[in-house]
């Protein structure tokens, strides 16, 4: 970090530093006349070039005067003050030296070379050389002070960091951490009291409650401590442009390959997918750096034809968006905005062109909807393409691979004659008997196809229903990935998920605000957020299993000796003494969690050694039998050779997504998206973090991407069921964070706690169901899980509740979320815990033990029209049974408790308060579920009527059992009076 108050050099942008040899830190000053900031290295360059006076005030440099007094004949040939190249060892680079990063399309120099930056700094030097040839008086007149200040500011912006970490204020974070520690201490005292004071009259209930409370405390630790160091980040896209997009120099930004995945066009409407594609094609990024790949895993002709229509409409939509800076750039969501579209639009032609564009979009929608209507019924002979040939994907489980390039290097331009980004349709080959691994397999196929056709160094994947809401989102991500200091060890940049079409109250916590605005910020302060499946920018090299640059590399000598041992095995083994350092490095390499190859050690070999490396280090066994793809994996800056034949590349692309390509390779095991779980996103990110990579959480002011979420109760629960099932699958696999990834110590402990929390949280459903049933059982039996409270016990209980409340309040304070969002999250934690999570646990165990894959079908029962009509759609499913049962049980318990208290007298009201409190806690958390069961107020589903009849029956039985208005003694007396001897 630079010391405060030290200025930046006006030539190179580095801190000018301090005077060497001074007792106190004294800032180095080149010109004592005007204080023009210039570092020692740049001053030496000025003197070496014959310039001995200040550019601003023409005063001679003091350094030159001192040199003249010592040796008048040696002016202009002064030796460098210090050897700046030696600073490479300390990872401190001077701006004049070269760096290890080079942009796409630039030539790789050495480990410390960046031609883009070097050329820009050199251009400023050349400008100053040309101006120095003129007379000094005229020079001052030709360069205005304002222009000089502008150039200095522009150069400074070029060298400033592209992002910064904004730590949470200590005034907010210190009390938060203190309360966490205090709550941990109170928990210890609380459990000491609970365990040492059993309830003999209700020992079973007491023991059950103790086990549940210990598990809840364990879950709280797993969830709380990964939020110990939350941070915020800020990206500077203006500095990114100043560094990589100088006027007249062309764009040096890295290329990006967008991945969009879809399966069934009847469940995932083609119009929504088309809007996602259109928003990608019109992003604010150089068109030659953008490629969009659409994976159609259902091989549907409807998707293909809809994409062809989309490519044609893009020729009009893309220039319109860029001309008027439209936001968002998905037409469906842009035209549906209820805002003043004339705001900030001063072009006179805007209104006319907008109306014309809206008319064109409506016509485009009509064509898409016509295709959808046509596809509702499949012809018996199968679909026929326009040229009369059968559609290759008529059999969705047995079809060849298909690739179609719609836009890009096919001569397609927009209506203004400008180039359009590349748009590629991909449907991988499927044959019976070959595993396809669902979405993870489709994404891995896209990785290989894109590596052959474009090979962008970065990949951004989106679900088909997540469109680009912020056209500058890619630039925001590049501020982290292309920063030489920040991005060298970053495997991906994760954006938060935001959603449209959700009611304001967010009844079922669809927005997941607590997770995205609290938990993910906490993880960003450790090793980075988890990968959540969409809205994520990847470093392609991290997907290939390569380690980050900080991973120790094997010495070249050890590799050569290893190669000799493989090639000359007939000569017999040669024993060589290895140092402890070499043994340590090899052990890290051989560890299961180590990267497959370290890319930076490969670049140290010549072409012959490199070819040996490819053949002898099992690249083909790792990446598959494609030499073109293997060579692309070694290009850390991406790109495709200019001499490559497009037709040859297409053939190679078809080869790499064939159904048998991944056999006997590491795809899905160590590289790409990892197989073995329906939540392949969590597993893939976990593998990268185990290799030593870190991730970044990027939260632009305007949400980067937006999607649609299932807002009715049944669909929401099935979404949660799928996520929880994936976590259970990871827990029961070899990749479980409880025992995987310890070798090498590259996964931080707090990060491990976070991953453990992501795979054990479904098991909380078991103690949660038991704990939610305890209040009702206590009310029905008249027993309680807590003995008579003493004063010290009351303090423990009060302290525990207060610490829970204060922790939540302080968390809301530093995260900035609202109390309503927090409460909705707490409610749905209980709703999902007693329903979807429970089914996920049993389904995961059955799948592991018996190989059974149970599916819980959802049947639509009602539907409503209106803005949030889907919110009131009721779909009965077995997942709804447990929470409904718990809700009814607690309602019955409350009625029974009050009935018993009325019968027992005033002394029963005290114990009743504690029982009713816990029962009402359960009912309040399940209240959104109850509203979901009821639907609209004027409509009552049949299932609710059935439960009402059952509830009335239970009340009748309890009435007979409890008999609240006549005590047992009164009954005995009245019975005795019926005897004749009374």
KAKAGI-V823780 format. One record per run of one state. SS is the DSSP state (H for helix, E for strand, L for the rest). FROM is the first residue (numbers start at 1). LEN is the number of residues. If there is no record, write none. Layout:
BEGIN
ss->{SS | SS}
from->{FROM | FROM}
len->{LEN | LEN}
END
This chain:
BEGIN
ss->{L | E | L | E | L | E | L | E | L | H | L | E | L | E | L | H | L | H | L | H | L | H | L | H | L | H | L | E | L | H | L | H | L | E | L | H | L | E | L | H | L | H | E | L | H | L | H | L | H | L | E | L | E | L | E | L | E | L | E | L | E | L | E | L | E | L | H | L | E | L | E | L | H | L | H | E | L | E | L | H | L | E | H | L | H | L | H | L | H | L | H | L | H | L | H | L | H | L | H | L | E | L | E | L | H | L | E | L | E | L | H | L | H | L | H | L | H | L | H | L | H | L | E | L | H | L | E | L | H | L | H | L | H | L | H | L | H | L}
from->{1 | 8 | 9 | 15 | 16 | 18 | 19 | 27 | 28 | 40 | 49 | 53 | 54 | 60 | 61 | 62 | 71 | 72 | 75 | 84 | 91 | 115 | 133 | 136 | 143 | 145 | 160 | 163 | 168 | 170 | 197 | 200 | 228 | 231 | 236 | 237 | 245 | 256 | 263 | 270 | 282 | 287 | 290 | 297 | 301 | 325 | 331 | 336 | 350 | 375 | 384 | 385 | 390 | 391 | 399 | 400 | 402 | 408 | 413 | 414 | 419 | 420 | 422 | 428 | 430 | 431 | 438 | 454 | 458 | 464 | 467 | 469 | 473 | 482 | 487 | 490 | 496 | 498 | 501 | 513 | 525 | 536 | 540 | 544 | 556 | 568 | 569 | 572 | 580 | 591 | 599 | 603 | 607 | 617 | 619 | 624 | 627 | 634 | 646 | 657 | 667 | 668 | 671 | 672 | 680 | 691 | 694 | 699 | 705 | 709 | 713 | 732 | 743 | 746 | 749 | 782 | 791 | 816 | 819 | 834 | 836 | 850 | 859 | 861 | 869 | 873 | 875 | 877 | 880 | 905 | 907 | 926 | 927 | 935 | 942 | 963 | 968 | 978}
len->{7 | 1 | 6 | 1 | 2 | 1 | 8 | 1 | 12 | 9 | 4 | 1 | 6 | 1 | 1 | 9 | 1 | 3 | 9 | 7 | 24 | 18 | 3 | 7 | 2 | 15 | 3 | 5 | 2 | 27 | 3 | 28 | 3 | 5 | 1 | 8 | 11 | 7 | 7 | 12 | 5 | 3 | 7 | 4 | 24 | 6 | 5 | 14 | 25 | 9 | 1 | 5 | 1 | 8 | 1 | 2 | 6 | 5 | 1 | 5 | 1 | 2 | 6 | 2 | 1 | 7 | 16 | 4 | 6 | 3 | 2 | 4 | 9 | 5 | 3 | 6 | 2 | 3 | 12 | 12 | 11 | 4 | 4 | 12 | 12 | 1 | 3 | 8 | 11 | 8 | 4 | 4 | 10 | 2 | 5 | 3 | 7 | 12 | 11 | 10 | 1 | 3 | 1 | 8 | 11 | 3 | 5 | 6 | 4 | 4 | 19 | 11 | 3 | 3 | 33 | 9 | 25 | 3 | 15 | 2 | 14 | 9 | 2 | 8 | 4 | 2 | 2 | 3 | 25 | 2 | 19 | 1 | 8 | 7 | 21 | 5 | 10 | 5}
END
